[in-house]
Amino acid sequence: MHKGFLITFEGGEGCGKSSQIKLFTKFLEENKIDYVLSREPGGAEFGEMIRKILLFSKNNIDAKTEFLLFSSSRADHIKNIVKPALREGKVVVLDRFYDSSFAYQGYAGSLDLKDIKLITDFAIDGCVPDLTILLDISYEDGFARKSQDENLKNLDRIERKGKEYHDKVRKGYLELAKNEPERIKVIDATKSREEISNEIKNIFLEKYNKIKK
């Protein structure tokens, strides 16, 4: 049992996750809520090394290898970043967590979800989010948004996988949310930045205040 609060942000490509995390952490700062911001894959030094392999390798990495690399990074991340911060009572804000593995390597990569759950449970060592924000957007809308980004030519290995793959990712995320409606809150990512930000803050405060009582 931890004293802190773990909130994770999930969603397909172009959902506006980075922008919303910036707005959310600004809100935490303004309200003097102590937090730690991290990301997957990455966070600690070992995880950042794995991140470079996963996102920018020129080699073909199959779904199983991909998932095991993510899981290795995840286990290190939990031990060295997430759990210490939660023990100190901080809000931990994660840009992606294990739901990504179910959506990307499971639903889209066709790995057995039971295998993913077994290895994920081992890697996370009981560390389950208090709240997960799922920013939902279609492939078309997400990549239309990304096409306005000057870095579009620098898409990473996973972003380049195409419509069929990313449609499966979205379907997977929505299935996860359907199975865990108390934890995973779906937000329409086509709304305005301000609308989405306000919705996230309200959902967070309701859960956070309950836990802190």
C-alpha positions as MATLAB code, in Angstrom:
seq = 'MHKGFLITFEGGEGCGKSSQIKLFTKFLEENKIDYVLSREPGGAEFGEMIRKILLFSKNNIDAKTEFLLFSSSRADHIKNIVKPALREGKVVVLDRFYDSSFAYQGYAGSLDLKDIKLITDFAIDGCVPDLTILLDISYEDGFARKSQDENLKNLDRIERKGKEYHDKVRKGYLELAKNEPERIKVIDATKSREEISNEIKNIFLEKYNKIKK';
ca = [
       0.000    0.000    0.000;
       1.462    3.374   -0.961;
       0.797    6.853    0.373;
       1.106    8.671   -2.925;
      -1.085    8.808   -6.027;
      -0.216    7.280   -9.385;
      -1.819    8.810  -12.469;
      -0.996    7.563  -15.954;
      -1.738    9.099  -19.343;
      -2.459    6.838  -22.321;
      -3.617    7.212  -25.905;
      -2.797    6.678  -29.555;
      -0.505    8.794  -31.690;
      -1.489   12.459  -31.969;
      -3.915   12.357  -29.026;
      -2.371   15.411  -27.372;
      -0.969   13.483  -24.423;
       2.199   15.589  -24.051;
       0.249   18.858  -24.073;
      -2.213   17.615  -21.471;
       0.554   16.341  -19.208;
       2.181   19.786  -19.327;
      -1.108   21.452  -18.395;
      -1.735   18.914  -15.635;
       1.703   19.273  -14.022;
       1.313   23.062  -14.184;
      -1.972   22.623  -12.282;
      -0.180   20.489   -9.662;
       2.504   23.160   -9.250;
      -0.074   25.927   -8.884;
      -1.826   23.911   -6.176;
       1.458   23.075   -4.433;
       0.965   19.340   -4.911;
       4.331   17.591   -4.846;
       4.798   15.411   -7.930;
       7.256   13.432  -10.015;
       6.923   13.308  -13.809;
       8.321   10.348  -15.721;
       7.729    8.326  -18.877;
       7.747    4.861  -20.399;
       9.881    3.534  -21.780;
      12.500    5.533  -19.939;
      12.592    7.364  -16.655;
      15.801    5.994  -15.163;
      19.094    5.675  -17.073;
      18.606    1.985  -17.939;
      15.087    2.652  -19.243;
      16.285    5.522  -21.420;
      18.794    3.184  -23.069;
      15.995    0.726  -23.835;
      13.839    3.610  -25.132;
      16.418    4.393  -27.812;
      16.394    0.770  -28.960;
      12.590    0.492  -28.987;
      11.804    3.739  -30.756;
      14.746    4.297  -33.074;
      16.257    0.908  -33.918;
      16.600    0.254  -37.651;
      16.144   -3.471  -36.997;
      12.823   -5.259  -37.171;
      11.698   -5.947  -33.584;
       8.860   -8.426  -33.209;
       6.030   -7.931  -30.711;
       7.383  -10.432  -28.173;
      10.859   -8.880  -28.072;
       9.307   -5.419  -27.995;
       7.122   -6.334  -25.015;
       9.977   -7.928  -23.069;
      12.128   -4.840  -23.590;
       9.285   -2.635  -22.369;
       8.833   -4.922  -19.352;
      12.539   -4.771  -18.448;
      12.426   -0.984  -18.584;
       9.194   -1.025  -16.569;
      10.581   -3.168  -13.748;
      13.622   -0.881  -13.406;
      11.416    2.204  -13.576;
       9.063    0.964  -10.837;
      11.914    0.104   -8.501;
      14.019    3.235   -8.969;
      11.536    6.028   -9.766;
       7.879    5.200   -9.145;
       7.812    3.329   -5.834;
      10.267    5.643   -4.011;
       8.170    8.678   -5.018;
       4.915    7.016   -3.947;
       6.444    6.087   -0.582;
       7.202    9.787   -0.102;
       3.516   10.578   -0.707;
       4.046   12.288   -4.057;
       1.765   12.294   -7.078;
       3.536   10.311   -9.788;
       2.570   11.348  -13.331;
       3.485    8.815  -16.000;
       3.468    9.339  -19.750;
       2.390    5.754  -20.585;
       2.465    2.651  -18.401;
       1.494   -0.998  -18.754;
      -1.816   -0.338  -20.550;
       0.343    0.584  -23.555;
       1.733   -2.945  -23.639;
      -1.737   -4.464  -23.689;
      -2.859   -2.081  -26.460;
       0.266   -2.065  -28.646;
       1.860   -5.505  -28.237;
      -1.317   -7.321  -27.193;
      -4.306   -6.115  -29.188;
      -2.260   -4.705  -32.100;
       0.741   -7.041  -31.928;
      -1.345  -10.212  -31.390;
       0.485  -11.390  -28.269;
      -1.575  -13.479  -25.849;
      -3.096  -11.107  -23.279;
      -2.669  -13.735  -20.543;
       1.081  -13.819  -21.194;
       1.229  -10.023  -21.105;
      -0.663   -9.959  -17.803;
       1.585  -12.585  -16.216;
       4.820  -10.786  -17.108;
       3.350   -7.343  -16.383;
       2.242   -8.415  -12.897;
       5.801   -9.637  -12.257;
       7.337   -6.388  -13.559;
       5.077   -3.901  -11.746;
       5.273   -5.656   -8.362;
       1.777   -4.587   -7.278;
       2.071   -1.007   -8.545;
      -1.323   -0.244  -10.131;
      -2.422    3.281  -11.160;
      -4.974    5.067   -9.006;
      -6.193    6.767  -12.186;
      -5.543    6.364  -15.900;
      -6.516    9.064  -18.385;
      -7.163    7.644  -21.851;
      -7.187   10.317  -24.558;
      -9.209    8.725  -27.339;
      -8.712    9.731  -30.967;
      -9.061    8.062  -34.369;
      -6.033    7.288  -36.528;
      -7.193    9.872  -39.087;
      -7.634   12.675  -36.543;
      -4.449   11.789  -34.678;
      -2.214   11.814  -37.721;
      -3.921   14.882  -39.170;
      -2.853   16.592  -35.960;
       0.651   15.129  -36.172;
       0.952   16.299  -39.790;
       0.948   19.865  -38.464;
       4.041   18.985  -36.438;
       7.342   19.916  -38.053;
       8.802   16.686  -36.631;
       6.469   14.470  -38.684;
       9.403   13.422  -40.851;
      11.041   12.070  -37.687;
       8.309    9.599  -36.730;
       9.607    6.820  -34.503;
       9.499    3.111  -35.369;
       6.109    2.508  -33.694;
       4.454    5.641  -35.112;
       5.305    4.434  -38.644;
       3.355    1.157  -38.339;
       0.289    2.344  -40.291;
      -3.487    2.631  -40.027;
      -4.441   -1.015  -39.512;
      -2.022   -1.363  -36.596;
      -3.071    1.896  -34.937;
      -6.776    1.118  -35.369;
      -6.147   -2.064  -33.379;
      -4.307   -0.048  -30.718;
      -7.320    2.229  -30.312;
      -9.728   -0.699  -30.151;
      -7.519   -2.319  -27.529;
      -7.427    0.777  -25.367;
     -11.218    1.095  -25.463;
     -11.582   -2.567  -24.522;
      -9.280   -2.044  -21.536;
     -11.345    0.965  -20.453;
     -14.545   -1.038  -20.763;
     -13.072   -3.706  -18.490;
     -11.799   -1.232  -15.867;
     -14.144    1.783  -15.912;
     -13.284    2.873  -12.368;
      -9.592    3.256  -13.126;
      -9.512    4.151  -16.832;
     -11.381    7.325  -17.765;
     -11.918    7.902  -21.497;
     -11.773   11.479  -22.739;
     -12.600   12.613  -26.272;
      -9.254   13.966  -27.504;
     -10.894   15.994  -30.291;
     -12.244   18.491  -27.738;
     -10.390   21.749  -27.126;
      -7.232   21.681  -25.007;
      -8.973   23.673  -22.276;
     -12.023   21.385  -22.159;
      -9.844   18.293  -21.909;
      -7.595   19.853  -19.279;
     -10.549   20.847  -17.094;
     -12.067   17.385  -17.404;
      -8.781   15.767  -16.339;
      -8.423   18.101  -13.341;
     -11.965   17.381  -12.156;
     -11.560   13.612  -12.481;
      -8.202   13.756  -10.684;
      -9.441   15.891   -7.789;
     -12.415   13.635   -7.161;
     -10.173   10.554   -6.871;
      -7.245   12.283   -5.160;
      -9.394   13.835   -2.431;
     -11.010   10.471   -1.689;
      -7.633    8.812   -1.239;
      -6.247   11.652    0.868;
      -9.214   11.638    3.304;
];
